[in-house]
Structure formats: structure tokens, C-alpha cells
Amino acid sequence: MLNKKNKIWLHRLLILCCVIFVLVGCSKPSGSTDSKTANPDKGSDKSSKILTIGMPTDVVSFDIHNHNTILTEAVHINMFSYLFKRNSDLEIKPDLVESYKVIDDTTWEFKLRKGVTFHNGDPFTSADVKYTLERVAKDKGLKENPNYKQIKEVKIIDETNFQILTDGPQPALLNRLSRIGSGMLPKTYIEKNGFEYFLSNPIGTGPFKFVEWIRDDRVVLDAYDKYFEGRVKDWDRVVFRKIPEDSSRVNELLAGGVDIVANLPSNLVSVVNANDKTTMIKATSNRVGLLAVRSAKGMPTENPKVREAIDLAINKKALTETVLGGYATPTRTRVTPGNFGAEPSLFNTSLYDPDKAKQLLKEAGYANGLTLTLSSPTGVYTKDKEVSEMIQAMLGEVGIKVNLELMERSKFTEMRNAGKNKELFLASYGNSLFDADTALDVYRTEKAKTELTYSNQEVDDLLKAALINMNPKDRTAQYQRIQKIVAEERPHIYLYSEQGLYGAKKTINFKPRTDEMIYVPDITKK
């Protein structure tokens, strides 16, 4: 007799067989135009040149200027080239730019590589740079706008030479030009076909070109033969498959259906390592888990003693060791080591003190406890549901009852964009700029009013000054001061700095990056 577990696996096997039968029966002849997508799931072996990567989420859009999602950029970086890029050691190097010079504090001059083309064959020129950067710098509705609004104008000299004029000195300009907001758009192509057409038929200048996007299923890219650094040798095609459930993603790796999985959960590391064909690979990450705390008038969290009590009630060491399997470090700042402006005293530390938390609640007028709402996405961040549940339990120990709202991604994002979040929500943020400005800019009064209802004039003044400060030592001191204020006032309660965990076949050379980009040209066969 089959036990319950075996019955479940048998049922899954029967479903898989039916799916395979349907796919085989419905596949098109090899001569059809899309025959390459007939079997895009096949993982790599010695003969296959298809790389398949299991992702926890789908890309959110092909508008590369209107998202701030790391795992979406991890896909986009293979299609869109930037003016500068970070290599695997995170050093900023020219990408589409051949050379540059600083004319004065507000004028930078650049020379483009020659012979670069978009995926439709159109030449890449200074006109595309002007179109791209001025779009993201002037359209306040774009999520990347805050990182590029410092650009006043792009002045074309000729087809391969241009200048960027900035609003005041910009010490982090090269950092900005090495992230998704400087992913180049095709001016002529978009003006001819319209932006909506571009979104469904995107082209860039990167090593891979777009084939198809099946929402909530996969993104398929093919190697671009005329890529300016040379065609990618090991792979003809890369498939990014959305597999949101952790165990399903790992099972696909173990079964050979994918070559790499992102966001490997710590509790399944031993399973991956026990398989003789797969291994876990880890990397330092810029991603920091946090609680956003709303300080709106009338909310209990308006009281700084309540915010402090929440912080002191959370045992961050226990959280990282149990839920995250030890693959994280407690922190009180988002500007982690390796980022410009880091404050070392706030890293690898926490303030766990449940007795003091209870006393603070009593002083705040909540001796008999209080009730808060914690909103959390599920399947978006590493172990987000489990982290939220443990925080719920920890806060309960000091007298804070937590109503936990678990949400799927779109509902969670909609809530945040509308500013309808209540006292707390869980999030995890990266920092592709590798500069404190990105991590701390969220505390500007104008920006913080929607989610956090936070305002501090000293923070506003320091952010404004640091943005244009060309003296690295002084600029670092300004950012360190902001971090100490934030650690004290707690508009965010920082929890932990994550390590990036991946699973991969042993036949693959894959070195994860701190910025979480999955740059396929750097992935090779052994």
C-alpha cells in the first residue's frame, strides 16, 4: 500500500507526464519560426547550449526605468547595456562608453564605442543617450527618476561624443551611470513604433536579445550575434523561469530541469548539497531585511518609545540563525560594508532587550499591551512569511499583538504605492548604486511621507549637502550621521543583511555577485 507521501508524489508524476504529453503533441514543426521555444526548459548538459535559471519572481516590466526590483534587473542586464558597468569584482568599468573626462564640477564629457548596434541592427549613437537619460531625468513618474533627476541636459557633440550637464556637482555620477537607469533605449525604434510596442518587443544593445515573455512563466532570450564584445560562446539561449515555490524550484534543480536557482532557502541547502550533481553557492549581498514603521498621527507607532520597543523585542540573532539558517548578519543600518558611506558601528549588532521593551510600552501608555498590523508579501523576499511569523511571535512576548496580513506581490505593491500601509510592513532592499545616497534618500521628507510619514530637517539638510559634496571624507561623515539618526528614530527597523544563496549544477561555473545580477556571459560550462 502506498503511504500518503508516496501517493502525493505519484499524483505529481502523473500530472507531469500529462503535461509533457500535451507539450509534445502541441509542439510545432522544426521549420516553424518559433521552433526554438518548443523545449525551452531543457537544462544544460554537454551538448545543450540552453541555460535555464529558476527565479522566485517574474520580471515586473520591460520599462527599465520604471521599476526598482533587483531580480528584474538581473534579467534585464543581459539585454540592455549601460554606459558603465560593474565587473564581477564590482569595479566600475566603461561599457558603452570608451572614455570620459571631467570638464568641471557640473560637466562630464564622454566618447562612445564605435560599431555598437541595437538588436534590430540600428546603430547606437549619442542621440540614444540623450533620449534615454533625459527621459529618466525629467519624467517624475518613473521609479528611477530620483537617481537621475540630477542630470540637467545631455548635449550632443556628434554621433559618438556627448556631454552630461548636472545640477550641481555629482560625486556619484559614475555609480548612477552603471545601473539600470542608464540602460540605453533605442530612440528611432521607439519613435517609429511607440513605447507600448517597445514594451512588448523590447530591444537593447546587450549580449542577449528578446524572444518572448510569457507572463508569470518565463522570459526567453537568445544570444545576439553582433554583440559588441563578441557573441556569447557557451549559450545560444537563456530561459528565466518563474518558479515561486521554494521546494518546487529546488526540485527542478535536482531533477535537471534548471541549471541554477536563485533565492535558495537555507533549509534546503543540505538537500542541494547532498545531491551529487548540484551544489549550494553563496555570496555577500547588499540586501537588507527591514520593518517599515509608519509614524502617522494617531498611530501607536507615532510614539518613539513604541518604535524602540518593537526594535528591542526582536531577537535578530535568533531570527538569522533559525529562519535564515545563519546565512545573514544582524544590522542596524542598510548601508552595509562595501558601500560608500557605511557606518561600521551599526553593522553586526542589535539591541535585543525584551524587559526594556516592556518598560518602554508602559511609559508610552500601553502597560496592558497594544495591537499593530504587520503586512508582509509571500514568496517575494527570502523566507518573508516565516520571518514575519517569527516577528509576530517575538512582539507578542512583550505585549504587542500583531495582526499579520500576508499578501501576494501585486496586492502588496499596490498597498505601498497607494500609501495604505498600516503600522508595519516587511521588506528587503538591495543597493545597486553601492552608495549611501540610494539607501538613505528614502528619508527625505517628500519621499518618506507616503509609506513612513517621517520627517527630520537635519536629515533633509544632510542629504542635500552630501548629494553634491565632492570631498569623500566629508561626504562619508554626512551619511554616517544620517544613519545614526535613523537608527535612533527608527522610520525603518533594520533586521539583517542577507547572504545570497543559489543552487547550481556542478557542470556550471557560476560565481554569484554582491549586486545580485545574473550576468549570463560570466556563466560558463565546466
Phi, psi and omega per residue, in radians:
M1 nan 2.471 3.120
L2 -1.440 2.353 3.031
N3 -1.378 3.069 -3.036
K4 -1.071 -0.704 -3.115
K5 -1.115 -0.755 -3.125
N6 -1.185 -0.608 3.090
K7 -1.077 -0.717 3.134
I8 -1.088 -0.800 -3.131
W9 -1.150 -0.632 3.104
L10 -1.132 -0.704 3.118
H11 -1.080 -0.754 3.130
R12 -1.111 -0.687 -3.138
L13 -1.113 -0.705 3.129
L14 -1.128 -0.714 3.113
I15 -1.108 -0.772 3.141
L16 -1.058 -0.731 3.137
C17 -1.100 -0.706 3.123
C18 -1.116 -0.727 3.137
V19 -1.095 -0.770 3.135
I20 -1.080 -0.717 3.131
F21 -1.063 -0.768 -3.133
V22 -1.131 -0.761 -3.118
L23 -1.090 -0.726 -3.139
V24 -1.155 -0.738 -3.101
G25 -1.194 -0.476 -3.069
C26 -1.736 -0.045 -3.089
S27 -1.186 2.614 -3.082
K28 -1.489 2.790 3.086
P29 -1.045 2.707 -3.075
S30 -1.116 -0.296 -3.137
G31 -1.507 -0.108 -3.107
S32 -1.268 2.818 -3.001
T33 -1.181 -0.463 -3.118
D34 -1.971 0.554 -3.108
S35 -1.099 -0.407 -3.113
K36 -1.160 -0.384 -3.115
T37 -1.603 0.090 -3.105
A38 -1.078 -0.617 3.141
N39 -2.414 1.130 -3.059
P40 -1.350 -0.135 -3.060
D41 -1.489 -0.209 -3.040
K42 -1.065 2.117 3.101
G43 -1.215 2.882 -3.086
S44 -1.285 2.543 2.924
D45 -2.397 -2.852 -3.059
K46 -1.113 -0.468 -3.095
S47 -1.784 -0.455 -3.070
S48 -1.261 2.470 3.040
K49 -2.061 0.499 3.053
I50 -1.885 2.163 3.077
L51 -1.786 2.194 -3.121
T52 -2.056 2.242 -3.050
I53 -2.139 2.200 3.124
G54 -1.545 2.138 -3.096
M55 -2.032 2.572 3.119
P56 -1.307 -0.374 -3.106
T57 -2.347 2.822 3.036
D58 -1.504 2.850 2.969
V59 -1.137 2.589 -3.089
V60 -1.541 -0.442 -3.083
S61 -3.042 2.854 2.960
F62 -1.820 0.254 2.915
D63 -1.503 1.701 -3.006
I64 -1.198 -0.168 3.121
H65 -1.760 -0.026 -3.009
N66 -2.189 0.722 2.970
H67 -2.684 2.795 3.055
N68 -2.345 0.752 -3.076
T69 -1.827 2.056 -3.051
I70 -1.027 -0.801 -3.079
L71 -1.209 -0.381 3.017
T72 -1.315 -0.744 3.080
E73 -1.122 -0.539 3.115
A74 -1.064 -0.476 3.046
V75 -1.476 -0.829 -3.063
H76 -1.051 -0.551 -3.064
I77 -1.073 -0.335 3.109
N78 -1.453 -0.262 3.140
M79 -1.825 -0.609 -2.996
F80 -2.009 2.210 3.072
S81 -1.528 2.616 3.093
Y82 -1.827 2.940 3.065
L83 -1.133 -0.709 3.030
F84 -2.232 2.816 3.072
K85 -2.523 2.774 3.054
R86 -1.636 2.325 3.081
N87 -1.392 -3.062 -3.083
S88 -1.116 -0.346 3.062
D89 -1.645 0.122 3.064
L90 1.227 0.333 3.020
E91 -1.429 2.427 3.136
I92 -1.382 2.145 -3.114
K93 -2.248 2.666 3.051
P94 -1.049 2.480 3.078
D95 -2.074 -1.465 3.043
L96 -1.359 -0.329 3.095
V97 -1.489 2.421 3.068
E98 -1.599 -0.721 3.138
S99 -2.752 2.882 3.120
Y100 -2.708 2.862 3.049
K101 -2.627 2.650 3.116
V102 -1.649 2.025 -3.141
I103 -1.343 -0.834 3.036
D104 -2.735 -3.001 -3.038
D105 -1.056 -0.391 -3.070
T106 -2.138 0.155 -3.119
T107 -2.328 2.109 3.082
W108 -2.095 2.373 -3.128
E109 -2.007 2.410 -3.032
F110 -2.285 2.602 3.046
K111 -2.109 2.246 -3.111
L112 -1.476 2.696 2.943
R113 -1.054 2.619 3.040
K114 -1.663 2.660 3.034
G115 1.439 0.194 3.111
V116 -1.444 2.373 3.117
T117 -2.257 2.673 2.971
F118 -1.313 2.957 -3.051
H119 -1.166 -0.270 3.056
N120 -1.629 0.062 3.111
G121 1.704 -0.193 3.130
D122 -1.147 2.462 3.103
P123 -1.225 2.559 3.070
F124 -1.629 2.206 -3.059
T125 -2.369 3.116 3.104
S126 -1.049 -0.481 3.125
A127 -1.112 -0.604 3.091
D128 -1.211 -0.621 3.093
V129 -1.118 -0.822 3.136
K130 -1.063 -0.801 -3.134
Y131 -1.053 -0.787 -3.075
T132 -1.182 -0.971 -3.025
L133 -1.213 -0.629 3.133
E134 -1.272 -0.519 3.047
R135 -1.083 -0.920 -3.058
V136 -1.263 -0.448 -3.133
A137 -1.384 -0.471 -3.016
K138 -1.859 -0.380 -3.113
D139 -1.526 1.769 -3.074
K140 -1.181 -0.239 3.135
G141 -1.407 -0.188 -3.122
L142 -1.491 2.413 -3.087
K143 -1.135 -0.442 3.122
E144 -1.496 -0.108 -3.101
N145 -0.947 -0.770 -3.140
P146 -1.023 -0.436 -3.131
N147 -1.526 -0.121 -3.069
Y148 -2.307 -0.048 -3.105
K149 -1.163 -0.193 3.086
Q150 -1.246 -0.231 3.117
I151 -1.472 2.064 -3.134
K152 -1.450 -0.706 -3.040
E153 -2.829 2.589 2.939
V154 -1.935 2.050 -3.069
K155 -1.789 2.069 -3.135
I156 -1.393 2.234 3.033
I157 -1.632 -0.909 3.010
D158 -2.728 -2.904 -3.024
E159 -1.093 -0.463 -3.091
T160 -2.084 0.020 -3.127
N161 -2.208 2.408 3.141
F162 -2.711 2.898 3.080
Q163 -2.142 2.568 2.990
I164 -1.932 2.126 3.108
L165 -1.790 2.207 -3.043
T166 -1.931 2.786 3.088
D167 -1.501 1.500 -3.063
G168 1.496 2.983 3.109
P169 -1.049 2.509 -3.110
Q170 -2.286 1.522 -3.092
P171 -1.120 -0.395 -3.103
A172 -1.814 0.384 -3.067
L173 -1.057 -0.781 -3.128
L174 -1.130 -0.594 3.043
N175 -1.048 -0.740 -3.120
R176 -1.178 -0.650 -3.098
L177 -1.372 0.023 3.111
S178 -1.992 0.434 3.097
R179 -2.302 3.133 -2.923
I180 -0.981 -0.536 -3.126
G181 -1.129 -0.302 3.064
S182 -1.799 0.272 2.969
G183 -1.135 2.144 -2.947
M184 -1.389 2.327 3.112
L185 -1.748 2.622 -3.129
P186 -1.516 1.783 -3.048
K187 -0.992 -0.935 -3.074
T188 -1.102 -0.773 -3.122
Y189 -1.044 -0.767 -3.111
I190 -1.265 -0.728 3.138
E191 -1.148 -0.530 3.120
K192 -1.349 -0.726 -2.991
N193 -1.833 -0.322 -3.080
G194 1.646 2.682 -3.055
F195 -1.243 -0.568 3.118
E196 -1.110 -0.658 3.085
Y197 -1.128 -0.720 3.118
F198 -1.044 -0.713 -3.089
L199 -1.087 -0.531 3.126
S200 -1.707 -0.198 3.105
N201 -2.405 1.057 -3.016
P202 -1.249 2.532 3.022
I203 -2.316 2.600 3.073
G204 -2.421 -2.765 3.095
T205 -2.092 0.215 -3.026
G206 -1.406 -3.086 -3.042
P207 -1.245 -0.303 3.126
F208 -2.228 2.570 -3.140
K209 -1.981 2.696 -3.062
F210 -1.217 2.382 3.024
V211 -1.994 -0.978 3.121
E212 -2.821 2.725 3.012
W213 -2.277 1.947 3.030
I214 -1.759 1.866 -3.021
R215 -0.923 2.421 3.126
D216 1.048 0.383 3.122
D217 -2.397 -1.066 -3.060
R218 -2.860 2.743 2.915
V219 -2.094 2.268 -3.119
V220 -2.038 2.252 3.127
L221 -2.239 2.525 3.068
D222 -1.978 2.609 3.105
A223 -1.051 2.394 3.141
Y224 -1.605 2.063 -3.043
D225 -1.079 -0.538 -3.038
K226 -1.833 0.424 3.092
Y227 -1.019 2.381 -2.956
F228 -1.166 -0.356 3.075
E229 -1.680 0.095 -3.137
G230 1.786 2.511 -3.115
R231 -1.050 2.428 3.083
V232 -1.059 2.283 -2.993
K233 -1.468 -0.736 -2.960
D234 -1.419 -0.372 -2.990
W235 -2.301 2.296 2.986
D236 -1.527 -0.468 -3.014
R237 -2.614 2.548 2.983
V238 -2.234 2.359 -3.138
V239 -2.083 2.107 3.044
F240 -1.750 1.875 -3.094
R241 -1.713 2.320 3.030
K242 -1.422 2.049 3.074
I243 -2.341 1.502 -2.954
P244 -1.193 -0.537 -3.074
E245 -1.419 2.205 -3.018
D246 -0.962 -0.884 -3.068
S247 -1.164 -0.591 3.100
S248 -1.152 -0.684 3.135
R249 -1.116 -0.768 3.140
V250 -1.194 -0.696 3.106
N251 -1.063 -0.652 3.092
E252 -1.114 -0.673 3.094
L253 -1.145 -0.800 -3.111
L254 -1.129 -0.577 -3.130
A255 -1.448 -0.144 3.123
G256 1.567 0.129 -3.119
G257 -1.338 -0.393 3.044
V258 -2.312 2.780 -3.111
D259 -1.693 -0.539 -3.111
I260 -2.460 2.504 2.976
V261 -2.176 2.380 3.057
A262 -1.610 2.800 3.133
N263 0.931 0.925 3.050
L264 -1.187 2.122 3.134
P265 -1.215 2.498 -3.048
S266 -1.072 -0.540 -3.097
N267 -1.270 -0.179 3.129
L268 -1.913 0.099 3.113
V269 -1.038 -0.774 -3.102
S270 -1.126 -0.576 3.121
V271 -1.157 -0.769 3.135
V272 -1.142 -0.745 -3.111
N273 -1.253 -0.414 3.140
A274 -1.322 -0.347 3.125
N275 -1.381 2.313 -3.063
D276 -1.284 -0.095 -3.132
K277 -1.933 -0.053 -3.077
T278 -2.320 2.827 3.130
T279 -2.638 2.706 3.024
M280 -1.555 2.428 3.074
I281 -2.222 2.327 -3.123
K282 -2.123 2.791 3.131
A283 -2.618 2.628 2.973
T284 -1.051 2.456 -3.090
S285 -2.168 2.695 3.024
N286 -1.564 0.031 -3.017
R287 -1.461 2.301 -3.115
V288 -2.184 2.194 3.059
G289 -1.424 2.510 -3.046
L290 -2.711 2.850 2.925
L291 -1.880 2.158 2.986
A292 -1.454 2.282 -3.052
V293 -2.053 2.090 -3.119
R294 -1.526 2.283 -3.080
S295 -1.917 0.522 -3.086
A296 -1.115 2.614 -3.130
K297 -1.034 2.307 3.127
G298 1.657 -0.295 3.088
M299 -1.464 2.535 3.084
P300 -0.962 -0.586 -3.107
T301 -1.314 -0.008 2.972
E302 -1.120 -0.511 -3.112
N303 -1.388 2.120 -3.116
P304 -1.069 -0.463 3.114
K305 -1.208 -0.580 3.073
V306 -1.183 -0.753 3.124
R307 -1.083 -0.735 3.116
E308 -1.138 -0.685 3.130
A309 -1.079 -0.696 3.102
I310 -1.056 -0.803 -3.141
D311 -1.055 -0.823 -3.067
L312 -1.253 -0.336 -3.136
A313 -1.410 -0.267 -3.059
I314 -1.671 2.068 3.091
N315 -1.485 1.602 -3.039
K316 -1.162 -0.578 3.128
K317 -1.135 -0.778 3.106
A318 -1.134 -0.653 3.139
L319 -1.092 -0.794 -3.109
T320 -1.245 -0.604 -3.070
E321 -1.377 -0.579 -3.086
T322 -1.590 -1.128 -3.065
V323 -1.174 -0.679 -3.062
L324 -1.781 0.159 3.015
G325 1.098 0.362 -3.123
G326 1.485 0.017 -3.117
Y327 -1.631 0.894 3.122
A328 -2.890 2.815 -3.117
T329 -2.234 2.231 3.097
P330 -1.002 2.509 -3.132
T331 -2.610 2.729 3.041
R332 -2.076 0.259 3.093
T333 -2.551 2.731 3.062
R334 -1.617 -0.284 -3.125
V335 -1.533 1.523 -3.013
T336 -1.431 2.862 3.122
P337 -0.931 2.434 -3.084
G338 1.766 -0.237 3.068
N339 -1.755 2.510 3.121
F340 -1.109 2.298 3.088
G341 1.600 0.193 -3.104
A342 -1.115 2.579 3.061
E343 -1.978 1.736 -3.010
P344 -1.015 -0.547 -3.068
S345 -1.158 -0.284 -3.104
L346 -1.732 0.014 -3.104
F347 -1.829 2.577 -3.122
N348 1.001 0.816 -3.141
T349 -2.697 2.727 3.037
S350 -2.664 3.061 -3.018
L351 -2.172 0.631 -3.049
Y352 -1.010 2.105 -3.131
D353 -2.810 1.436 -3.071
P354 -1.091 -0.575 3.120
D355 -1.129 -0.756 3.099
K356 -1.167 -0.618 3.096
A357 -1.027 -0.769 3.113
K358 -1.103 -0.711 3.125
Q359 -1.122 -0.715 3.121
L360 -1.110 -0.700 3.103
L361 -1.108 -0.688 3.098
K362 -1.095 -0.776 3.121
E363 -1.128 -0.506 -3.136
A364 -1.463 -0.029 3.109
G365 1.663 0.291 -3.114
Y366 -2.117 0.826 -3.141
A367 -1.057 -0.525 3.138
N368 -1.656 0.222 3.104
G369 1.616 3.071 3.113
L370 -2.695 2.929 -3.122
T371 -2.094 2.288 3.100
L372 -2.214 2.799 3.056
T373 -1.904 2.284 3.050
L374 -2.016 2.051 3.092
S375 -1.700 2.388 -3.108
S376 -2.497 2.392 2.998
P377 -1.312 2.849 3.054
T378 -2.152 2.269 3.111
G379 1.346 0.263 3.130
V380 -1.804 -0.866 3.126
Y381 -1.869 2.870 -3.122
T382 -1.051 2.076 3.089
K383 0.871 0.690 -3.060
D384 -1.051 -0.765 -3.141
K385 -1.096 -0.803 -3.108
E386 -1.175 -0.683 3.084
V387 -1.060 -0.807 -3.133
S388 -1.082 -0.711 -3.134
E389 -1.153 -0.642 3.128
M390 -1.236 -0.672 3.077
I391 -1.111 -0.711 3.081
Q392 -0.971 -0.786 -3.134
A393 -1.175 -0.733 -3.122
M394 -1.128 -0.747 3.123
L395 -1.165 -0.590 3.087
G396 -1.073 -0.539 -3.128
E397 -1.150 -0.403 -3.129
V398 -1.851 0.094 3.075
G399 1.787 0.199 3.097
I400 -1.810 1.904 3.075
K401 -1.384 2.267 -3.090
V402 -1.979 2.096 2.956
N403 -1.496 1.957 -3.063
L404 -1.621 2.096 3.072
E405 -1.822 1.893 3.089
L406 -1.639 2.244 -3.017
M407 -2.258 2.568 2.951
E408 -1.338 2.828 -2.897
R409 -0.929 -0.875 -3.030
S410 -1.109 -0.673 3.129
K411 -1.191 -0.706 3.120
F412 -1.098 -0.793 3.131
T413 -1.124 -0.730 3.118
E414 -1.061 -0.741 3.107
M415 -1.038 -0.806 -3.106
R416 -1.177 -0.783 -3.121
N417 -1.079 -0.581 -3.134
A418 -1.480 -0.092 -3.116
G419 1.168 0.548 -3.109
K420 -1.739 0.152 3.088
N421 -1.145 2.586 -3.131
K422 -1.602 -2.373 -2.985
E423 -1.182 -0.728 -3.019
L424 -2.375 2.529 2.836
F425 -2.505 2.659 -3.137
L426 -1.622 2.396 3.065
A427 -2.590 2.980 3.085
S428 -2.522 2.083 -3.026
Y429 -2.016 2.434 2.988
G430 -1.713 -2.974 3.129
N431 -2.679 1.500 -3.091
S432 -1.310 -0.183 3.089
L433 -1.407 -0.394 -3.088
F434 0.986 0.570 -3.141
D435 -2.424 2.500 -3.085
A436 -1.054 -0.393 -3.092
D437 -0.993 -0.779 -3.126
T438 -1.110 -0.747 -3.095
A439 -1.210 -0.564 -2.999
L440 -1.802 -0.263 -3.124
D441 -1.054 -0.403 3.141
V442 -1.113 -0.228 -3.101
Y443 -1.643 -0.013 2.990
R444 -1.020 2.412 -3.077
T445 -0.897 -0.798 -3.075
E446 -1.124 -0.646 -3.094
K447 -1.447 -0.552 -3.039
A448 -1.456 -0.150 -3.030
K449 -1.232 -0.465 -3.049
T450 -1.291 -0.957 -3.056
E451 -1.632 -0.596 -2.953
L452 -1.879 -0.408 -3.013
T453 0.887 0.907 -3.059
Y454 -2.090 2.460 3.089
S455 -2.678 2.323 3.083
N456 -2.570 2.040 -3.045
Q457 -1.104 -0.654 3.118
E458 -1.100 -0.710 3.105
V459 -1.106 -0.777 3.105
D460 -0.999 -0.805 -3.105
D461 -1.153 -0.724 3.135
L462 -1.160 -0.711 3.111
L463 -1.100 -0.737 -3.142
K464 -1.119 -0.734 -3.116
A465 -1.230 -0.761 -3.088
A466 -1.155 -0.530 -3.094
L467 -1.033 -0.554 -3.060
I468 -2.028 0.196 -3.087
N469 -1.464 2.018 -3.113
M470 -1.537 0.010 3.098
N471 -1.657 1.893 -3.040
P472 -1.015 -0.677 -3.109
K473 -1.147 -0.829 3.140
D474 -1.155 -0.685 -3.127
R475 -1.120 -0.735 3.090
T476 -1.028 -0.788 -3.136
A477 -1.069 -0.660 3.128
Q478 -1.128 -0.774 3.138
Y479 -1.196 -0.614 3.112
Q480 -1.156 -0.649 3.086
R481 -1.116 -0.739 3.119
I482 -1.047 -0.764 -3.115
Q483 -1.089 -0.641 3.124
K484 -1.206 -0.647 3.083
I485 -1.127 -0.813 -3.129
V486 -1.104 -0.693 3.117
A487 -1.098 -0.516 -3.141
E488 -1.462 -0.676 -3.044
E489 -1.600 -0.399 2.958
R490 1.069 0.871 2.904
P491 -1.155 -0.508 2.907
H492 -2.148 2.412 2.966
I493 -1.810 1.881 -3.082
Y494 -1.358 2.480 -3.027
L495 -1.924 -1.014 -3.029
Y496 -2.792 2.663 2.984
S497 -1.723 2.111 -3.031
E498 -1.411 2.727 2.841
Q499 -1.744 2.462 3.088
G500 -1.394 2.157 3.138
L501 -1.982 2.315 -3.140
Y502 -2.316 2.681 2.952
G503 -1.965 2.508 -3.113
A504 -2.623 2.677 2.992
K505 -1.184 2.572 3.141
K506 -1.250 -0.180 3.108
T507 -1.476 0.006 -3.061
I508 -1.940 2.348 2.942
N509 -1.576 1.894 -3.075
F510 -2.446 2.110 3.103
K511 -2.026 1.830 -3.135
P512 -1.054 2.640 -3.087
R513 -1.884 2.650 3.099
T514 -1.086 -0.562 -3.126
D515 -1.449 0.007 3.069
E516 1.226 0.188 3.068
M517 -1.261 2.429 3.090
I518 -1.897 1.453 -3.027
Y519 -1.558 1.838 -2.953
V520 -1.083 -0.642 3.108
P521 -0.997 -0.393 3.120
D522 -1.501 -0.123 3.139
I523 -1.695 2.200 -3.065
T524 -2.295 2.924 3.029
K525 -1.498 2.610 3.070
K526 -1.451 nan nan
